[in-house]
């Protein structure tokens, strides 16, 4: 039985490593911020969970499994929040390709709330590299 759990653990670690590699390739190859953000969160989180499960199957020690569960839960709680904040910031500062958006539901909500989107033409371009007076 121990050998079977070791093989399952090794397979899960391998699957997790492939998923994390896929996320890294997606970060390099995808065209805009929203696509890259998707690649950075979805396969990377699943890959990390597979690696953690594989380590748990391999080591089988209660203290280690508790720590692995904690790491997995923290990843599941923080990755979506971080991705959400990056996506909203990229949208508000026009750091994405509008041609790739199929629907744009956020612009109506932001305009109803009184928020004005920053456009590249509105940025203050002076001698400080476009950052305004400091």
VEXVEXMI-303300 format. One record per atom (N, C-alpha, C): residue in one letter; x, y, z; atom name; residue number from 1. Coordinates in steps of 0.1 Angstrom, whole numbers. Layout:
N
PT|a|X|Y|Z|CA|NUM
...
This chain:
134
PT|x|8|-12|0|N|1
PT|x|0|0|0|CA|1
PT|x|9|13|0|C|1
PT|x|20|12|7|N|2
PT|x|29|24|7|CA|2
PT|x|34|27|-6|C|2
PT|x|38|17|-14|N|3
PT|x|43|19|-28|CA|3
PT|x|32|26|-37|C|3
PT|x|20|22|-35|N|4
PT|x|9|28|-43|CA|4
PT|x|8|43|-40|C|4
PT|x|8|46|-27|N|5
PT|x|7|60|-23|CA|5
PT|x|18|68|-28|C|5
PT|x|30|62|-28|N|6
PT|x|42|69|-33|CA|6
PT|x|41|72|-48|C|6
PT|x|35|62|-56|N|7
PT|x|33|64|-70|CA|7
PT|x|23|75|-73|C|7
PT|x|12|74|-65|N|8
PT|x|1|84|-66|CA|8
PT|x|7|98|-63|C|8
PT|x|15|99|-53|N|9
PT|x|21|112|-49|CA|9
PT|x|30|117|-60|C|9
PT|x|38|108|-66|N|10
PT|x|47|112|-77|CA|10
PT|x|40|117|-89|C|10
PT|x|29|110|-92|N|11
PT|x|21|114|-104|CA|11
PT|x|15|127|-101|C|11
PT|x|9|130|-89|N|12
PT|x|3|143|-86|CA|12
PT|x|14|154|-87|C|12
PT|x|26|151|-82|N|13
PT|x|36|162|-82|CA|13
PT|x|40|165|-97|C|13
PT|x|40|154|-105|N|14
PT|x|43|156|-120|CA|14
PT|x|32|164|-127|C|14
PT|x|20|161|-124|N|15
PT|x|9|168|-130|CA|15
PT|x|9|183|-125|C|15
PT|x|12|185|-112|N|16
PT|x|12|198|-107|CA|16
PT|x|24|206|-114|C|16
PT|x|35|200|-116|N|17
PT|x|46|207|-122|CA|17
PT|x|43|210|-137|C|17
PT|x|36|202|-144|N|18
PT|x|32|205|-158|CA|18
PT|x|22|216|-158|C|18
PT|x|13|216|-149|N|19
PT|x|3|227|-148|CA|19
PT|x|10|241|-145|C|19
PT|x|19|241|-136|N|20
PT|x|27|253|-132|CA|20
PT|x|35|257|-144|C|20
PT|x|41|248|-152|N|21
PT|x|48|251|-164|CA|21
PT|x|39|257|-174|C|21
PT|x|27|252|-176|N|22
PT|x|17|257|-185|CA|22
PT|x|14|272|-181|C|22
PT|x|12|274|-168|N|23
PT|x|9|288|-164|CA|23
PT|x|21|297|-167|C|23
PT|x|33|293|-165|N|24
PT|x|45|301|-169|CA|24
PT|x|45|304|-184|C|24
PT|x|43|294|-192|N|25
PT|x|43|296|-206|CA|25
PT|x|32|306|-210|C|25
PT|x|20|304|-204|N|26
PT|x|9|313|-207|CA|26
PT|x|12|328|-203|C|26
PT|x|20|330|-192|N|27
PT|x|24|344|-189|CA|27
PT|x|32|350|-199|C|27
PT|x|40|342|-206|N|28
PT|x|49|347|-216|CA|28
PT|x|42|349|-230|C|28
PT|x|33|340|-233|N|29
PT|x|28|339|-246|CA|29
PT|x|15|346|-249|C|29
PT|x|6|348|-238|N|30
PT|x|-7|354|-241|CA|30
PT|x|-6|369|-243|C|30
PT|x|-16|375|-250|N|31
PT|x|-14|388|-255|CA|31
PT|x|-17|400|-246|C|31
PT|x|-26|399|-236|N|32
PT|x|-29|410|-228|CA|32
PT|x|-30|406|-213|C|32
PT|x|-33|417|-205|N|33
PT|x|-32|415|-191|CA|33
PT|x|-43|405|-186|C|33
PT|x|-55|406|-191|N|34
PT|x|-66|397|-186|CA|34
PT|x|-63|382|-190|C|34
PT|x|-57|380|-201|N|35
PT|x|-54|366|-205|CA|35
PT|x|-42|361|-197|C|35
PT|x|-32|369|-194|N|36
PT|x|-21|365|-186|CA|36
PT|x|-25|363|-172|C|36
PT|x|-34|371|-167|N|37
PT|x|-39|370|-153|CA|37
PT|x|-46|356|-152|C|37
PT|x|-54|353|-162|N|38
PT|x|-61|340|-162|CA|38
PT|x|-51|328|-161|C|38
PT|x|-40|329|-169|N|39
PT|x|-30|319|-169|CA|39
PT|x|-22|319|-156|C|39
PT|x|-21|330|-150|N|40
PT|x|-13|330|-137|CA|40
PT|x|-21|325|-126|C|40
PT|x|-34|325|-126|N|41
PT|x|-42|320|-115|CA|41
PT|x|-48|306|-116|C|41
PT|x|-54|303|-127|N|42
PT|x|-61|291|-128|CA|42
PT|x|-52|278|-128|C|42
PT|x|-43|277|-138|N|43
PT|x|-35|265|-138|CA|43
PT|x|-24|265|-127|C|43
PT|x|-20|277|-123|N|44
PT|x|-10|277|-113|CA|44
PT|x|-16|273|-99|C|44
PT|x|-28|277|-96|N|45
PT|x|-34|273|-84|CA|45
PT|x|-37|258|-84|C|45
PT|x|-42|253|-95|N|46
PT|x|-45|239|-95|CA|46
PT|x|-32|231|-95|C|46
PT|x|-22|236|-102|N|47
PT|x|-9|229|-101|CA|47
PT|x|-3|229|-87|C|47
PT|x|-4|240|-80|N|48
PT|x|1|240|-66|CA|48
PT|x|-6|230|-57|C|48
PT|x|-20|230|-59|N|49
PT|x|-28|220|-51|CA|49
PT|x|-24|206|-55|C|49
PT|x|-21|203|-67|N|50
PT|x|-17|189|-71|CA|50
PT|x|-3|186|-65|C|50
PT|x|6|196|-65|N|51
PT|x|19|193|-59|CA|51
PT|x|18|191|-44|C|51
PT|x|9|199|-37|N|52
PT|x|7|198|-23|CA|52
PT|x|1|184|-20|C|52
PT|x|-9|180|-28|N|53
PT|x|-15|167|-25|CA|53
PT|x|-5|156|-28|C|53
PT|x|4|157|-38|N|54
PT|x|14|147|-40|CA|54
PT|x|24|146|-29|C|54
PT|x|28|157|-23|N|55
PT|x|37|157|-12|CA|55
PT|x|30|151|0|C|55
PT|x|17|154|2|N|56
PT|x|10|148|13|CA|56
PT|x|9|133|12|C|56
PT|x|6|128|0|N|57
PT|x|6|113|-2|CA|57
PT|x|19|107|0|C|57
PT|x|30|114|-4|N|58
PT|x|43|108|-2|CA|58
PT|x|48|108|12|C|58
PT|x|46|119|19|N|59
PT|x|51|120|33|CA|59
PT|x|42|114|44|C|59
PT|x|29|116|43|N|60
PT|x|19|110|52|CA|60
PT|x|22|112|66|C|60
PT|x|26|124|70|N|61
PT|x|28|128|84|CA|61
PT|x|18|139|87|C|61
PT|x|11|137|99|N|62
PT|x|0|146|102|CA|62
PT|x|4|161|102|C|62
PT|x|15|164|108|N|63
PT|x|20|178|109|CA|63
PT|x|23|184|95|C|63
PT|x|29|176|87|N|64
PT|x|32|180|73|CA|64
PT|x|19|182|65|C|64
PT|x|9|173|67|N|65
PT|x|-4|174|60|CA|65
PT|x|-11|187|64|C|65
PT|x|-11|190|77|N|66
PT|x|-17|202|82|CA|66
PT|x|-11|214|76|C|66
PT|x|2|215|75|N|67
PT|x|9|226|69|CA|67
PT|x|5|227|54|C|67
PT|x|5|216|47|N|68
PT|x|1|216|33|CA|68
PT|x|-13|221|31|C|68
PT|x|-22|217|40|N|69
PT|x|-36|222|39|CA|69
PT|x|-37|237|41|C|69
PT|x|-29|242|50|N|70
PT|x|-28|256|53|CA|70
PT|x|-23|264|41|C|70
PT|x|-12|259|35|N|71
PT|x|-7|265|23|CA|71
PT|x|-17|265|11|C|71
PT|x|-24|254|10|N|72
PT|x|-34|253|-1|CA|72
PT|x|-46|262|1|C|72
PT|x|-50|263|14|N|73
PT|x|-61|273|17|CA|73
PT|x|-57|287|15|C|73
PT|x|-45|291|19|N|74
PT|x|-41|304|17|CA|74
PT|x|-40|308|2|C|74
PT|x|-35|298|-6|N|75
PT|x|-34|300|-20|CA|75
PT|x|-48|302|-26|C|75
PT|x|-58|294|-22|N|76
PT|x|-71|295|-27|CA|76
PT|x|-78|308|-23|C|76
PT|x|-75|314|-11|N|77
PT|x|-81|326|-7|CA|77
PT|x|-74|338|-13|C|77
PT|x|-61|338|-15|N|78
PT|x|-54|350|-20|CA|78
PT|x|-53|351|-35|C|78
PT|x|-52|341|-42|N|79
PT|x|-50|342|-57|CA|79
PT|x|-62|348|-64|C|79
PT|x|-75|344|-61|N|80
PT|x|-86|351|-68|CA|80
PT|x|-87|366|-64|C|80
PT|x|-84|370|-52|N|81
PT|x|-85|384|-48|CA|81
PT|x|-74|392|-55|C|81
PT|x|-62|387|-55|N|82
PT|x|-51|394|-62|CA|82
PT|x|-54|395|-77|C|82
PT|x|-59|384|-83|N|83
PT|x|-63|385|-98|CA|83
PT|x|-74|395|-100|C|83
PT|x|-84|396|-91|N|84
PT|x|-94|405|-93|CA|84
PT|x|-89|419|-92|C|84
PT|x|-81|422|-83|N|85
PT|x|-75|436|-81|CA|85
PT|x|-67|440|-93|C|85
PT|x|-59|430|-98|N|86
PT|x|-50|433|-110|CA|86
PT|x|-59|436|-122|C|86
PT|x|-70|428|-124|N|87
PT|x|-79|430|-135|CA|87
PT|x|-86|443|-135|C|87
PT|x|-91|447|-123|N|88
PT|x|-98|460|-122|CA|88
PT|x|-88|471|-125|C|88
PT|x|-76|470|-120|N|89
PT|x|-66|481|-122|CA|89
PT|x|-63|482|-137|C|89
PT|x|-61|470|-143|N|90
PT|x|-57|470|-157|CA|90
PT|x|-69|476|-165|C|90
PT|x|-81|473|-162|N|91
PT|x|-92|478|-169|CA|91
PT|x|-93|493|-167|C|91
PT|x|-92|498|-155|N|92
PT|x|-94|512|-153|CA|92
PT|x|-83|521|-159|C|92
PT|x|-71|515|-161|N|93
PT|x|-60|523|-167|CA|93
PT|x|-58|520|-181|C|93
PT|x|-67|512|-187|N|94
PT|x|-66|508|-202|CA|94
PT|x|-53|501|-205|C|94
PT|x|-49|492|-197|N|95
PT|x|-37|484|-199|CA|95
PT|x|-41|471|-206|C|95
PT|x|-52|470|-212|N|96
PT|x|-57|458|-219|CA|96
PT|x|-61|461|-233|C|96
PT|x|-62|450|-241|N|97
PT|x|-66|452|-255|CA|97
PT|x|-81|451|-256|C|97
PT|x|-87|463|-260|N|98
PT|x|-102|463|-260|CA|98
PT|x|-107|455|-271|C|98
PT|x|-99|451|-281|N|99
PT|x|-104|443|-292|CA|99
PT|x|-107|429|-288|C|99
PT|x|-100|424|-277|N|100
PT|x|-102|411|-272|CA|100
PT|x|-114|409|-263|C|100
PT|x|-120|420|-258|N|101
PT|x|-131|420|-250|CA|101
PT|x|-144|416|-258|C|101
PT|x|-151|406|-253|N|102
PT|x|-163|402|-260|CA|102
PT|x|-175|411|-255|C|102
PT|x|-176|412|-242|N|103
PT|x|-186|421|-236|CA|103
PT|x|-179|430|-226|C|103
PT|x|-184|442|-224|N|104
PT|x|-178|451|-215|CA|104
PT|x|-189|456|-205|C|104
PT|x|-192|448|-195|N|105
PT|x|-202|451|-185|CA|105
PT|x|-197|461|-174|C|105
PT|x|-184|462|-173|N|106
PT|x|-179|470|-162|CA|106
PT|x|-180|485|-165|C|106
PT|x|-179|489|-177|N|107
PT|x|-179|503|-181|CA|107
PT|x|-192|510|-177|C|107
PT|x|-203|503|-179|N|108
PT|x|-216|509|-174|CA|108
PT|x|-217|510|-159|C|108
PT|x|-212|500|-152|N|109
PT|x|-213|501|-137|CA|109
PT|x|-204|512|-132|C|109
PT|x|-192|513|-138|N|110
PT|x|-183|524|-134|CA|110
PT|x|-188|538|-137|C|110
PT|x|-194|539|-149|N|111
PT|x|-199|553|-152|CA|111
PT|x|-211|556|-143|C|111
PT|x|-220|546|-140|N|112
PT|x|-231|549|-131|CA|112
PT|x|-226|553|-117|C|112
PT|x|-214|548|-113|N|113
PT|x|-208|551|-100|CA|113
PT|x|-201|564|-100|C|113
PT|x|-199|570|-112|N|114
PT|x|-193|583|-113|CA|114
PT|x|-178|582|-115|C|114
PT|x|-173|570|-118|N|115
PT|x|-159|569|-120|CA|115
PT|x|-155|571|-135|C|115
PT|x|-145|580|-137|N|116
PT|x|-140|582|-150|CA|116
PT|x|-128|574|-153|C|116
PT|x|-129|567|-164|N|117
PT|x|-117|559|-168|CA|117
PT|x|-106|567|-173|C|117
PT|x|-94|563|-170|N|118
PT|x|-82|570|-175|CA|118
PT|x|-79|565|-189|C|118
PT|x|-77|574|-198|N|119
PT|x|-74|570|-212|CA|119
PT|x|-59|574|-214|C|119
PT|x|-53|567|-223|N|120
PT|x|-39|571|-226|CA|120
PT|x|-37|585|-230|C|120
PT|x|-47|592|-236|N|121
PT|x|-46|606|-240|CA|121
PT|x|-46|615|-228|C|121
PT|x|-53|611|-217|N|122
PT|x|-55|620|-206|CA|122
PT|x|-43|620|-197|C|122
PT|x|-33|611|-198|N|123
PT|x|-22|610|-189|CA|123
PT|x|-14|623|-191|C|123
PT|x|-8|627|-180|N|124
PT|x|0|639|-179|CA|124
PT|x|14|635|-184|C|124
PT|x|18|640|-196|N|125
PT|x|31|637|-201|CA|125
PT|x|40|649|-200|C|125
PT|x|49|648|-191|N|126
PT|x|59|659|-188|CA|126
PT|x|73|653|-187|C|126
PT|x|82|660|-182|N|127
PT|x|96|656|-181|CA|127
PT|x|98|644|-171|C|127
PT|x|88|641|-163|N|128
PT|x|89|630|-153|CA|128
PT|x|85|617|-158|C|128
PT|x|84|615|-171|N|129
PT|x|81|602|-177|CA|129
PT|x|66|600|-176|C|129
PT|x|57|610|-176|N|130
PT|x|43|608|-176|CA|130
PT|x|37|606|-163|C|130
PT|x|45|608|-152|N|131
PT|x|39|606|-139|CA|131
PT|x|34|618|-132|C|131
PT|x|35|630|-139|N|132
PT|x|30|642|-133|CA|132
PT|x|41|648|-123|C|132
PT|x|37|658|-117|N|133
PT|x|46|665|-107|CA|133
PT|x|48|657|-95|C|133
PT|x|60|655|-90|N|134
PT|x|62|648|-78|CA|134
PT|x|68|657|-67|C|134
